[in-house]
């Protein structure tokens, strides 16, 4: 049974259906689970309120909606094929991917890795085999939290 990701020591991130929690606890030999976190989605009202975004957006003199904001992520990679990184027309929201583990066309001013542009990512998304066009993959499978 795959329960999620072991972090270190006695800690793990576990993804289960709420009605299966008791069964999973029994299988793991645990008597209880600590903290049932609130999952905050990108556009959920509770997410916007919990993060303070609603309060900022409702300031009449600021007019801050997040449009035109560019967010950078550093990590082990990104699944550029995931729908959350695409616009409704299927094109990418990602401007660049710099894969430091693949040798190729490195970003200007750097001497290693490969930079994939928005156009290359869009070409990959149109392809039958996207990884033939943009071979970048996140093989570590960590979570990236983002806001667009």
N, C-alpha and C positions, 0 to 999 in steps of 0.2 A: 504494500500500500504506500503510495507516495503522498506524503502529508504536506509538503511544501518545501521550505528551505531551512536547514539547520544553520543558525547564525554562529553561535559559539557557546561552549559550556552547556547550560541547561535551557538555552533559548532557541526558539524556532518560530518561523512565521508559518501558520497553518491556514489553509483555505478549505473550509468545509461548509456544507449546508447546515443551517442552524438546527434543523430537526435531526441531524446526524451527530451532534456534538457529544451526547452521552455515549453513543456507541464508540466513537473515536477515543474518548477518554478512557473507556474500559479497555480497548485494545492496546492503548499505550500504557496502561497500568497507572493512570493518574486519577486523582479524586476530584480535581478541579482545574479550571483553566483561568488564567489571569487575563482580565481585560478583554472584553468584546469590543473592539474598536469600531468607531463610526467610519464607514467607507465614504469618503467625500468624492463625488464625481465632479466633472469639470463644470457642469452648468446647473447642478442642483442648488436650490434656494438655500438649503441648510449649509452647503459648502461655501457659498458666497458669504453668508452671514458669519459662519465660524471663522473664516479666514480674514474677515474685515473688509472684504472687497465691496460688499453692499454699502457700507458706510462711506467709503471713498467715492463710489459711483454716484451716491445721492447728494454729494456736496454741490450745491447749485453754482458755485463760482469756479469750480475746478474743471468740470466736464471731462473727467478721466474715465474712459471706457476700455482702455487696453489696446485699441486699434493702432496698428503701426508699431507695436512693440516687438522687438526681436529678443528671443530667449535662447541662451546657449546652454548646452548640457555637456558635462564631461563625465564619462563613464566607460564601460566596457563595450558599448555599442548601442545600436538602435535598430529596431525592425522597421525600416522605412516603408514596408508593405502594409503595415498596420493602418486600418481605416482612420484611427485618431490622428494620423499624420497626413491625411489627405483632405483636400477640399471636396465639396459635393460633386464636382466634375471629374474627380479621380486623380487630379494633379496633386503634386506634393506640396506640403506646407514647409518642407525643409529646404533651407537655402544652400547649405553645404554639409557634407560629411567629410571629416578628416580621419581616415583610418590609418593609425600609426603602425599597424601590423602588416600592411600590404605595401610593397614597394611599387612605385609608379610615378605619377605626376604629383609631386609634393606641392603644398601651398607655397605661394610666393614668400620668400624670406625664411623658409624652413628646408631642411635637407633630408627629410625622411618621410615615409608614409605616402599616402595617396589622397588627393582631394577629389571628391565627387561633387559636381555642381547640380544645381536644381534641374537644369536641362538633362543631364545624364540620369538623374534619378527619375525624371518623368519618362525618359526613353525606356528605362528599366521597367517602370510600372506598366508600360504599354506592351512590353515583351512577354512572350509565352514563358520564358525562363528568366525572370528578373535578375537573378544572381549571375547570369552569364554576362550581363551588361554592367551591373554594379555588384561586385562580389562581396561587399561588406555585409557581415552578419555579427550579431551579438551571441556568442556561444556560451557566455557566462549566465545569461538570463536573469539579470538583476532588474529591479523595478526602477523606472525613471518617472518622476513626478513632474508634471509640467502644466503650464497654463498658456492658452492661446486666445 
